[in-house]
């Protein structure tokens, strides 16, 4: 049982492809398990996170709208609806190995016109997911409006964040229920649609053209705009790719022009180009809530709105911001990892060396097989070597569809082209798949680039560094802002839900906080040589802050007082502990972590009456324990198993079809404990480097690792944050 609390939660789910969707799914599953999802007032999502956020909104709204007994609808959602209408369907969607092929199926023969785009195919896949599970599919669907009209049914505000390439600004889609403070002392209590930076009130006047435009927006298109990653997709155009406006309807056209900031149309792409965390939308919402609060408490009416929102007051409520950041700091795939350009020279045996050899008779035979695979197989290398634009290849294939099968078959088998494409995740290659891989104009352009020059190895690490810096700026800004709020006693708390900074990579520094942008200057003579802890010491160090919390005598009844050690049992500590138990379901979080520890300590034992997310974690723990031996030779259980799962989650790739990645090679370490080669996931066992590394190959499902990591890490972060909020000052 979760204690009642007036505190609100804001949840942001960052970008990162299906890795982000899996991690976000695990995060929401944990919050649902603790009873905290009904306190999420704000849900802000970006890119891959928008897929899980959008489906959660639609699945919940559809279930409650279809409930036979409206009075018991929320109870039914908690008991069974969440699992069967949201968690299991989205997990199945992420496990769909045919997604990559379906994304481009409509584009073959490859079109050159504007009517066929890869991003539209992606939007149709999201639309198919919603329709398959009988979910509302537009912002104005009656189920969505019914959810907004139902007080006390979270979330109150939902945002899908995209980036406007025209203004280089944020472009939001969403809905909101909560009052939004206006100028003056009268809040606006009307629910509204959100398009770009505009609120469009939802009223009974359905003929209002602004409402017609907003209500008709498909949620699948809004989600697609949020995950429209550059390089993989073409820009999605608003309003052209969203609405079919009647010709000559100047009234509707004037509405879309205003929504576009005065332009007839704007090009939208991945929201991560502006804010990969989704915290910008959370921040404006927190400001609005604080201003509304100031109005109701009559706080300093003579001050400006911004000053009133920040003014301390003992009756201010507490807001917890859980920022789910699933952006790792390592190169996201092996083709773009500079360290991977020079694979180790050792091989396990002669047969392995012969298999990997690309020269001599074997290499010639592979090339001959590739060139003889059809006219298309001979045509593509000829055109590419002549440096003709990929559009020419696309044009030929479009007008001569008979060339498509041999062309795509050649792409699969070509040792020079298929390897980087498989490594990048651009061409899916599931085991046992039938037919040719999907390919589109952007993929052919990428193929030609990789064919002629592999200097793109510098691109993704640089982009990851850019994302790391921008998210650090956001964290730093909000951390200091919230820390100094209300005279030093914060009312808004930022929780960092960050699995991808847990595992110690070669460019991580455990001695510096995440919000410190640059390392301070140090005297060279005083600097020690760079050292790393042994493989599992770092996870024990991470667990130390919560060890004392777990050791407390937690009662079965969360309403029963928790006895602190005598020297710490002060009224201030008791009050803060009481707040955390109520606000963050701390009792349930402790019990859930104990269940997680039991799974890690005894992964071979079957679970009894477990929720779906813990079952997923158990499945991952069991498979890693049985298939991946520990480098130390000790059994892979407990902390070493936790360390290994965190490492595998850290090295998950950013891709649209995470299901394709089923082979993992662990990190390799130097004798002093530093990482020699970061581990990585592969779509094909044949793409793994040397036989020496392949000896420890793990065959598992990356989707399950992402979900398990989200579930595990969210619980850990709630405990870590709670421990940090309890500086046990002695009496």
N, C-alpha and C positions, 0 to 999 in steps of 0.2 A: 504494500500500500504506500502510495506517495503522499507525503504531507501536503496540505494546501499551502499555497504561497502566492503573494501578490506579484512576485518577480516575473519578468518577461524574458524570453529568449529570442535572439535574432540568429538565424543560421544562414551562413553563406557557404556555397559549394563551388569550388574554383574550377578552372578549366584543366584539361588533360585527357581529352578523348574518352574512350571507354574505360580507361584506367580511372579517370575522375568519376565516371558514372558508377563503377563498381565500388570505389571507395566511399562515394556519397551514399550508395545503397546500404553499405555496412554501417555508416554513421547514423542514418535515419533508423535503421533496424535497432541499433543500440538505444537511441533516444526513445523509440517506441517501447522497447523493453522496460525502460526506466519510468515510463509514463510522462516523459518530458515533451513529446512532440505536440501535445495539446497546449503547451506554453509558448510554442514558437509563434511569435507575433509577426515576424518578418522572415521571409524565405527569399534570398537573393542568389541567383545562379548565373554561371558563366560557362559557355562552351559545353564540354562534356557534362558538367554539372547541371546544365539546363535540361538535359535529357531526363535525369532522375527527378529533378524538381518539377518539371512539367508533367511527367507521368504521375508523380505523387498527387499533385493538385487535381488532375483529371480523374485518377482512380478513386480518390476519396470523395470528390464531388459526385461522381457517378454512382458510387455505392450508396451514399447517404440519400441521394435522390431516388434511387430504385428500391430503397428499403420498404418492406411490407409494413413494418411497425415503426413509424417515425419517432415515437417516444423512446424506443430502444435502439435506434439507429447507431448512435455513438458507441453504445455498449457492444453492439454486434460488430462494429468496425474494429474495436479493440480486441475482441475475442477471436474473430475469424477473418473479417474483411481485409484488414491490413495485409495479412499473409497471402490470401488467395487472390485479391484484386490488385495488389501492388507488388509485394516482394517477389513472389514466385514468377509472375509474368515478366517482370523486368529482368530477373535473373535468367530466365529462359531466352529473352531477347538478346542479352549480352553473350549467351552461350551459342547464339545462332552463327554457325560457321559459314553459312551461305550469304551473309550480309554483303560482303565485299563484291561478290559476283552480281548480286541483285542491284547494287547501287549503280552499276554501269550497264546493266542489261538493256535499258531503254536507249542507251546512247550508241548501240551498235546496230547497223553500220554507223560509224562515227559521224555525227552531224556537225556542221559548221555554223548553223544559224543560231539566233538567240533564244529560240523556243525550247531547246534541249540543253539543260545544264546539269552538271553533277550535283550541285547543291539542291536542285529541285528533286532529283531522284532521292537524295537523302531525306528531304522533307516528306516525300511520299512514304518512305519507310517508317518514319515516326507516325505519320497519319495512319498507316496500316496497323501499327501497334495499338493506337488508340481505338480504332474501329474494331479490331479483333476482340478487344476486351470491353467493348460497349461503353467506352468513355466519352464524355463530352469533348468536342473537338474544336470549338470556337470560344473566344473570350466571352461572347455574349450568350452562350448556351444557357438554357434555363437551369441546368444543374449547377453551373458556376455561379449564376446569380442567386440561386437558393442557398448555396454555401455562404456567400457574402451576407445574405440576409439573416443568417443564423448566428446570433450572438453566442460567444463562448466556444465557437468551433474554429480552431486554428487551421491554417494560418490566416492572419488578418491582411497581410500584404504579400504579394508574390511578384518578383521581378525576373525577367529574362533579359540579360544585359548583352547588347551587341555594340559594335563600334561603327560610327559614321565616318566613312573615308573622306567625305566632303569637308566636314568641319573638324575632323580629328577629335570628336567629342563622343560622349556616351549616348547611346540610343537605346531606350528601355521599352519593353513591352510588359504589361502586367495588369493586375487587378488589385484593388484595395478596399477594405471594409472600414478600417479604423478612422476615427475623426482626424482630419488634417487641419492644423491650426492655420488660420488666415490672419491677415492684418487686422489688428484690433483685438477685442476680447470675446469674439464669437467664433468658436471652432466650426468647421464644416463637417457635419455628421453624415454626409451622403457617400455611399459607396461609389467607386469610380473605376473606369478603365484608365490605364496609363499607356500612352504612346509617345515616345521620345521624351520630351520634358513637360508634357501636358497631361493634366487630369481632365477626364471627360466624365462628368457625373452621370450615373446610371439613374435615369428617371423614367416615369411612366410615359413620357413623350417620346415614343419609339420612332417617330418620323423625323426626329432631329438628325440632320445629316452627319454630324460628328459621331453620334452614337451608332448610326448605321455603319460607318466606316470601322469604328473600333470593335463593335460587336461581331462584325463579319470576319475579323482576322482569325485565321486558323492558328491554333496553338502550335501545331507542327511546324508552320512557317516561322513563328516567333522563335521556337527552339532552334530551328535550322539556322536562322540568322545569327543566333548566339554562338553556334559551333562552326560557323563558316570560316574554317582556318585557311589562311593564305597559303598558296602553293598546292594545297589539296583540292580546293574548291574555287570556283569563280565567285565574285561578289554577288550577293542577292540584292535585288533592286526593290526599294519601297517607293511607291505602292505597286509597281507593275507586276512583280513576282508574288504579290500577296493578294491582290484584289483584281477582279475583272470589272472595272468601272464602265458603265454604259457610255458609249460615245456621245458627246454633246451634253453630258450632265455636268454643267459648269459648277453647280452647287457642291457636288461631291468632290470635284477636282479642286475647288477652292479650299475645301477642308484638308485634303491631302497635301496641298501646297503649303498651307499653314503648318501642318504637322512636320513637314520637311524643312521648316525654317525659312520658307520663301522660295525654295527651289521646287521644280516640278517633280523631281525624284532624287533620291540619294542612294548611294551604294553602301551596303552594310556588310561587315565582315565580323570575324570572331571578336567577342567582347574582351578577350584577353589582350588585344592590342591596346586597350585603354586601361583596363583594371582586371587582371586575371583572378582576383580574389572575390570580386563582387561586393567589396566593402564600401564602394562609393554610394551605392543605393542604400546600404544599411546605414551609412553615416547620415544621409539626408533624412532618413526615416527617424533615427534617434533624435536628431535636432527637432524634427516636427513633434515627436512625442514629448520631448522635454518642454517645448514651447506650449503645447496643449496643457501639460501639467502645470506650468507656471501660470497660465491663465486661470485654471481651476483653483489653484492655491493663492491666487491674487498676489503673486510675487512681483514686486517692484515694477508697476505698470509704466513708470517714467523711463525705464531703460529700453534700449533697442531689443528687437526680437532675439538676436543672437546672444546678447548679454543676459536677457531673462532666462533663456534656455540653459545657460551655464551657472546661474546664480544658486548657491547652496541653500538647502532648506531641509529641515529634519524629516519632513513628510514625503520627500521625493522617493519614488520607487526604485527598485534595482533592475537593471537590464544587463543580461549576460550575452555577449556576442561570441558565438562559436564560429570561428573562421576555419573552415575545412580547406586546407591548402594541400593539393595533391600534385604539386609541381616539383619534381625532383631537381637536384642541382648537378646531377651527372648527365653526360650525353645520353639522349633518350633512345638512341638505337645504334647498333654496332657499325653500320655503314658510315656514320658521321662521327665516330669516336676516333680522334687522331691516334690514340694509343693502339687501336685495333688495325691500323694500316700496316703494321709490321708484326704479324703473328709469330708466336714462338716457333723455333726451328725444330724442336724435338718432336718426334712422332712415336707412337706406341709400338709399332711393328712395321715390317716391310709391307704387309698388305695395306695398312693404313697409309703409308707413304705413297704406295702406288695409286691408291684411290684419290689422294689429294693432288698428285702430280698433274699439272696442267700443260706440261711440255711433252716432247717426244711423240712416240707413236700414239699413246693414249690421248694426248691432247689433240693431235691431228684427227684422230677418229671422232672425237667429240665435235670438233668444228665441222668435219665433213657431214656428220649426222645432222648438225644444226642447219647447214647450208642446203642439204638435200631434203629437208623437211617440207619443202614446197616452194612454189614461186614466191610466196610472201616471205619465206625465210631468206631467200637470196635478195629480195627487193629491199628489205629494211636496212641491212648493213650497207648496201650499195648507196642508197639515198643518204644514210647518215654519214658515211665516209665522204660523200660529196658535199656535206654540210648543208644540205637542203633543209628548209624549215620543216618541222614536224607536221605543219598544216598540210604540206604536200602529201605526206604519207596518209594523213587523215582523209584527204580528198580522194586519193586513189582507192583507199579501202571503202570509202562511202559509195563510190560509183562502181566498184568491182567487189561486191560482197563475197564472191567466191574466194577472194584472197584472205578473208578474215580468219578462218580456222588455221591455215598453215602459218599465218603471221603470228597469231597469238600462241600457237604451239611452239613456234621458234622462240618467242619471248620466254616461255617457260623453260626451255631447254638450253638456251644460250648461256654458256659459262660466263661471258663478259657482261651480259645485260640482266639475266635473271637474278644473279647473285645480289647486286645492289638493290634491285627492285624488291626481292623477297626480304632482304634485311631491313629495308625501309618500311615494309608493311604495305607497299603500294599495290603489289600483286599478291593476293592471298593464295595460299597453297596448302589447304587442309589435307590431312592424310585421307587418301581414298576418294578425293573429290573427282567428279566427272566433268568433262568438258574443259574448254579453255578458260583461262583467267580473264577477268574483266579488264578493260583498258579504255582510257578516254584521252582527249586532247591534252589535258594537263599531265597525264601519266606519260604519254609519248614525249612531251616536251622534257619532262624530267628524265626519261630514258635517254634521250639524245644528249642531254647535258652530262649525265653520268657516263655515257658511252665515250664521249670525247675528252672529258676532264673530270677528275674526281676531287677537285679542290673544294667541293661543297662540304668536305669534312670540317671546314671551319665555320659553317653557317649555324648549325643547330647548337653547338656549345656556346657560341656567342649569343644566340637568342635566349638560351637558358640563363646565361649570365644577366642579360637584360631583364628577364622576368624576375630573377632573384633580387636584383637591385630595386625594381619597382615595387615588389611586394614588401621588401624591407623598408622602403620609404613609407608605404602605407601603414605597416605595423608600427614603425617608430612614431609617426604622426599621431595615430590613435592611442598608442600606449601612453605617451606623455600627456596627451589631451585628457584622457580618461583618468590617468593617475592623479592629475592636479585638479580634477573636478571636485566641487563642493568642499573647498578648503583642505584638500589632501585626502579626504575619505571618499574614494571613488564610488559613484553610483552606477557607472557603466563599466563592465569588466570585459576585457578581451581575452578569450581563451584560444590558444593556438592548437589546433588539431592537425598535427603535422607529422605524419609517418615518415615522410621522405627526408627529414633531418635527423631521424633517429640513428640510422646506420652510419658509421663513420666512413665517409668517402675520402678520397685523396685531397679534396679541396675544402673539407669541413674542419672547423676549429672548435673543439668542445669547450674551450676556455672562454669563448666570447658569446654573448647573447645574440640572438637572431636580429634584434633591432639595432645592433651596432653596425653601421654601414661599412666602415673601414677599420682595419686594425690600427691601434695606436702606435706611435713611434716608439721604438725600443733601442737601447744601446746594443750594438752588435755583440760586444764582448759578453754582455749579460744574457744573450740568447742561447738557450740550449739547442742542441740538434733536434730536429723534428722527430718526435717519437709517437708511437701509437700504442694504445693498450692492447693486450692480447685479445683474441677474437671475441671473447664474451665479457670482458671486464667492463666494457662501455655500457652494456645493458644493465649490469648490476649497479653501476653508478647512477643510471637513470632511475632505477627503482628505489634507490636509497631515500629520496624525499618522501615517498609514500609508505615506507616500511612501518614507521611508527603509527601512521594512521590505520593501517591494516591490523596492527597488533592491539588496538584498543578493544575493549570488551563490548562489541556491538550487540545490542539487545534485539530480540526478534521483532518487537513492536517498535516502529519508528517514532511513535509518540512518547516512548519511554525515554527518560533522560539518560544521556551517555556520560558515564563517570570518567573524568579526566584524571591523570595522576595528580596526587595531592598538591604538589608544588606548582602545578599549572592550572589548578581548578579555580580560576578567578572568574568573577561575573562577566568580564569582557570576553574572555575566551569562550565561556559557555554560550553567550549571546551570539557570537560569530559562528560557532559550531552549529547552534540551533538554526541560524539562517541558512547555512550551507546545506544542512540536512533537508530543509524544506524546499529551498530554491533549486537544488541540483539533484534531488533524490539520492543523497549521499549514501544512505543505508543500502539501497538497492544496488548502487554502483559498487560498493564494497563487496556485496554478496556475488554480484556478477563477475567481478575480478577474481574472486575466490574460485568460481566455477571455471573461469579461463585458466587459472593456475592448475586446477585439477586436470583439465584437458591436456595441458602441456606436460604435466608430470606423468600422466598415464595415457598417452595418446592411443594405445592399443585397446583400451577399454571402451565398450559401446556406451553411448549416452542414453539416458532415460528421461523422457519428457522434456526434451530440449527444444528451444525455439529454433527457427530456421537458420538464423545467422550464426548461432553458436554451433549448430550442426555443420554448417559450412566450415567454420574454424576447425572443428574436430576432424572433418574430412581432410583439410589441408595439413593439419598437424600429423595425422596418421600417415598420410602419404609421404610427407617430408621425412618423418621419423624412420619409415621403413625403406625408403629408396635412396636417401642422401646420407651417406656416412659422414660423421663429424671428422674434421681434419685432425682433431686431437686424439681420435681413436676411442673417446668416451661415448656412451650412449647419447643420442641426440634427443634429450628430454629436458624439461624445465627451462632454465635460462638459455642454454645453448639453442634449444629449439625455438624459443622466442626470438633470439638473435637472428637465427637463420630465416625465419619468416619475415622479420623486418628487413633483412638484407634483400630478400627476393622482392618484397614490395617496393623497396627503394629503386631497384633496377627494372621495374616494369616499364615497358615502352609506351610512348604516346601514340595511339593508333585508333582507327575507327573500327577495327575488328580484332579486339584483344583475344578473342577465342582462338585465333590462328596460332597464337604463341603458346606452344605446349612443351617446349624443351628449355631447360634452364641449366646454365653452367655457373657454379658458385664463384665468388671472389677468390682470387689466389693471393697469398700473402708472402711478403719477404720474411726472412728470419727475425727481423726486428719488429714485426707486427704490422708494418705498413702494407697497404694494398698494392700488389704488383699489377694485377689486371682486374678491373671491375667485372663482376659477373654480368650475365646478360641472358635475355630470352630470345629464342629463335623459333621461326615457323617450321623449320625443317632440320632434322638431325644432321643432314649433309652439309649444312652451312656452318656448323660449329668448327672452331679453329683446329687445334692440334689434337691428336689422339690422347696426349697426356692429360689435357683438360677434359676431354670427353669421357675419361674413365669415371668421372664423378657426375655424369649427366643425370639430371633429374627430369623425369617425364611427368608433368602435371598440367593443370589448367590455370592459366594466368588469371582468368576471370575470378575464380574462387579465391585466389590469393588476394586480389584487390578487395573483394567483399570482406574477407576475413580480416584483412589489415584495417579496413575502416571500422569494423566492429570493435576489434581489439584496441586500436589506438584511441578511439573516442572515449572508451571507458578509462583508459590510462590517463588521458588528458583531463578528464573531470576530476580524477583523484589527485593528479599532480597539481592542478589549479587549487583545489580545496586545501591541500597541504601547504601551498604557498600562502594562502589566505589565513593560515593559522600560525602566526609566529608565537609560539607558546612562551609568553613572558611569565617568568616566575613571580609568584605573589610577593 
